[in-house]
Amino acid sequence: MVYVEMSSVESGLRFKTRSGLIVETTGVTHHIDTTQVNVHEVVIVEGDGQGEKYLHNLDVAEKI
């Protein structure tokens, strides 16, 4: 699945990032005009920074 091409993603999907954080999608998506990709807001549910939100390219994370 190519998440950078998706204009939306459902909330509640969990991923493990390259740094080992477990994150969950919030359902918020932003389009980056300069690179023509979409990034999705996630919240850290396990690991350092738990509860923090940030934008992430889900194509570089492993769906769990």
Buried (B, 14 or more C-beta within 10 A) or exposed (E): EEBBEBEEBEBEBBBBBEEEBBBBBBEBBEEEEEEEBBBBBBBBEEBEEEEEEEEBBBEEBEEE
